[in-house]
Amino acid sequence: MPSTPRTANRTPRLRQPISTPVADDEQLTIKEVCALLKIARSTFSDWRDRGEAPPCIRLPNNSVRVSRSALNRWLSARPEAA
């Protein structure tokens, strides 16, 4: 007697499409962000503590990244020093 496949009664799971990041949406490390901005790591940490840093993403391995597009938006929103 032929058996039916076990997946025959299951509802297929919908998968979210994996979008490939565009060059503008590169994920930068904090070290790379500090090098671009020419600031010390401690300065970036102070900004994060005060809520003034660009939006960061914490990855499952606990490392922190900043998307280049978020950094560019953050920079363009900064007022010029008088």
C-alpha positions in Angstrom: 0.0 0.0 0.0 1.6 3.3 -1.1 1.9 5.9 1.6 1.1 9.6 1.1 3.9 12.1 1.6 3.9 13.5 5.1 3.8 17.0 3.7 0.5 16.4 1.9 -1.6 17.6 4.8 0.6 20.5 5.8 -0.1 24.1 4.9 3.0 25.5 3.1 4.8 28.1 5.1 5.1 31.5 3.5 8.6 32.7 3.4 9.6 36.3 3.3 11.7 37.1 0.3 15.3 37.8 1.1 16.2 41.2 -0.4 19.7 41.7 -1.3 21.2 44.9 0.1 21.9 47.7 -2.3 25.3 49.3 -2.2 23.8 52.3 -0.4 22.4 50.1 2.3 25.7 48.5 3.3 25.9 47.5 6.9 28.8 49.3 8.6 30.5 48.2 11.8 30.9 50.8 14.5 34.7 50.9 13.8 33.9 51.8 10.1 31.4 54.5 11.2 34.0 56.0 13.6 36.6 56.0 10.8 34.2 57.7 8.4 33.2 60.3 10.9 36.8 60.6 12.2 35.7 60.2 15.8 36.8 58.0 18.7 34.8 54.9 19.6 34.1 56.4 23.0 32.5 59.4 21.3 30.2 57.1 19.4 29.4 55.3 22.6 28.6 58.6 24.4 26.3 59.5 21.5 24.5 56.2 21.8 24.1 56.6 25.5 22.5 60.0 25.0 20.3 58.8 22.1 22.1 61.0 19.6 23.8 58.4 17.5 22.6 57.2 14.1 20.1 54.3 14.3 21.9 51.0 15.0 20.9 47.4 14.4 21.9 44.6 16.9 22.6 41.4 15.1 21.9 37.9 16.6 25.6 37.5 17.4 25.3 40.7 19.5 27.4 42.9 17.2 26.1 46.3 16.2 25.8 47.7 12.7 24.7 51.0 11.1 23.3 51.0 7.6 24.9 53.4 5.3 21.6 54.9 4.2 20.6 55.5 7.9 24.0 57.1 8.5 23.5 59.4 5.5 20.0 60.4 6.7 21.4 61.0 10.2 24.2 63.2 8.8 21.9 65.2 6.6 19.6 65.9 9.6 22.5 67.3 11.7 22.4 71.1 11.9 25.7 72.8 10.9 27.6 74.2 13.8 27.5 77.9 14.0 
